[in-house]
Amino acid sequence: MVYEYINFPDGTEVVHTQILNEDKNPTVEVHFERPTPNGFDSARCELPSYKWLFNEGYSEEELSFFNEFLHHNAHLIFRYAATGGLQIA
C-alpha cells in the first residue's frame, strides 16, 4: 500500500509505503515523483537507513534537500505508515 504525504510547489509528489519487513527490520520506502514533458523524474529512499534506492532526473542539490526533509519527517512518516497513512478530516 502507498500513502500520500505531501506535494511540493515544483510538482514533486511524496508518497510512502506501509511498514515493510515488520517482523525483522522495519523499513518504509519514500517515493518522490515529478511530472516532466517527457515523463517523470523519480527517486526512492529507504528509511530508517536513508539509503537512496533509485534516482532518475533529480539533481544532487534536490536529493540533498529531500534528504534533509526526510531527516525532519521520518518519525511522522513511520507513524503514518503504521496507521494507514495521513488522516485528513
C-alpha positions in Angstrom: 0.0 0.0 0.0 1.2 3.5 -0.8 0.1 6.7 1.0 0.3 10.3 0.0 2.3 12.6 2.2 3.0 16.0 0.6 3.2 17.9 -2.7 6.0 20.4 -3.2 5.5 23.6 -5.3 7.6 22.2 -8.2 5.1 19.4 -8.7 7.0 16.8 -6.8 4.6 14.4 -5.0 5.9 12.5 -2.0 4.3 9.2 -1.1 5.4 6.4 1.3 4.7 2.7 1.7 3.2 0.9 4.7 5.8 -0.5 7.1 7.8 -3.2 5.3 9.7 -6.1 6.9 7.7 -5.5 10.1 8.9 -8.7 11.8 12.6 -8.3 11.1 13.9 -4.8 10.4 11.0 -2.4 9.8 11.5 -0.1 6.8 9.5 2.4 4.8 10.2 3.4 1.3 9.6 7.0 0.4 9.0 7.9 -3.3 9.5 11.3 -4.9 7.9 11.9 -8.3 7.6 15.0 -10.5 6.0 15.2 -14.0 8.2 16.4 -16.9 7.4 17.0 -20.5 8.9 13.5 -21.3 7.5 11.5 -18.4 8.6 11.8 -14.7 11.6 12.5 -12.5 11.6 9.9 -9.7 13.6 8.9 -6.7 13.2 6.4 -3.9 14.7 6.4 -0.4 14.5 3.7 2.3 14.0 4.7 5.9 15.5 4.4 8.5 18.8 3.9 6.6 18.3 7.0 4.4 19.7 4.8 1.5 18.8 6.1 -1.9 17.5 3.1 -3.9 16.8 4.9 -7.2 17.1 8.3 -8.8 16.2 9.4 -12.3 16.1 13.1 -13.1 16.7 14.8 -9.7 19.9 16.8 -9.2 22.3 16.3 -6.3 21.0 19.5 -4.8 17.4 18.3 -5.0 18.4 15.0 -3.4 20.2 16.9 -0.6 17.0 18.8 0.0 15.0 15.6 0.1 17.5 14.0 2.5 17.1 16.9 4.9 13.4 16.8 4.5 13.4 13.1 5.4 15.5 13.6 8.4 13.0 16.1 9.7 9.9 14.0 8.8 11.0 10.3 9.2 9.3 10.0 12.6 6.0 11.2 11.1 6.3 9.1 8.0 6.8 6.0 10.2 3.8 6.9 12.3 1.6 7.4 9.3 2.9 4.2 7.7 1.9 2.2 10.8 -1.6 3.7 11.0 -2.7 3.7 7.3 -1.5 7.0 6.1 -2.1 10.6 6.9 -5.7 11.0 8.0 -7.1 14.4 6.9 -10.6 15.3 8.1 
